Amino acid sequence: MRCPYCGSLDTQVKDSRPTEDSSSIRRRRVCPDCAGRFTTFERVQLRELMVVKKSGRRVAFEREKLTRSVEVALRKRAVDPERVERMINGIVRQLESQGEAEVTTDRVGELVMEGLRSLDDVAYVRFASVYKNFREARDFGAIVDELAGDENSDDKTRSEKAKREPVSGGA
């Protein structure tokens, strides 16, 4: 593995361990030339994916690009990095296991929106504003109203369930 600091090809692994969800191996490395330390991750890749852009152009799928776009949406939001990593792993697994070597940008965007919706409402709205190319304030209002509608239906479901469940007596 090439050293990101000096470019040396002779780096050494000092520590290896699986990540919490065991979907990858985290390796701590050191460069003997410059003494730089860095971390790499080893992950299973089921297939080479190509992303079909809206223009029709095809480019190789880059997990790092997906991660960066999610991180931009989550900037300054208090979301556990492990949850973010699990979400990204899930998206990549879904894309790789769909059986197709090509995936559209629309499919990737929809999967990211689903994941962000369950992680953080603000990040969801941020990502949606770019992904759906919001042009006016009312575009934001529509998606916020959609989120509020989902929360209200969740609240109704919870309150209806609570009405049906017997209240247990305490000590």
Phi, psi and omega in degrees: 000131181287137177291128180287347183267310185245351178086001180298143179270355185257077177253157184239141176277125180259332182204138175229138175202152178287153173288171184304320182269007178056027179268350179204168178249129178263127180239127173269130183236158176223144177262121180291339182283314184245357182067015177291143178244140179205167182244140173235160178235137176248125182231155175285137175238113184287323181201159174282122180256142173245138178259128178265113181285167179297333178283351183097349179292145179248131178226155178294139176293134179238112178302323182297323179293319176300314180299316180298318182293324177292319179297324178296315180296327183267003183306131179063025175250141183274079178239131181302124180304330178295321177294321178296315180298318177297320179297313181296317177302318179296318179297312181298317178300317179298317181295317182289329184269001182287349176091353180252145178277345181240143180224144180275157176297329178298318180295316178299313180299318179296319179295320178295317179297319177300314181295315181293327180300323180277342180271310189198122182298319182295316178297323177300312181294319178301311182296316181300324182296327178276312184299317181266004174056056179301138180243338184225162180298327182293337175296320177295317181301319181297317182286326176292320176298321178299315178297317180296322177297319178296318180294320179295319180292325175295319179297317179297316179300316179296316182291324177294321179295319180297324180295324184281331184279136179290148178275126180272140180282138180272188183291000000 
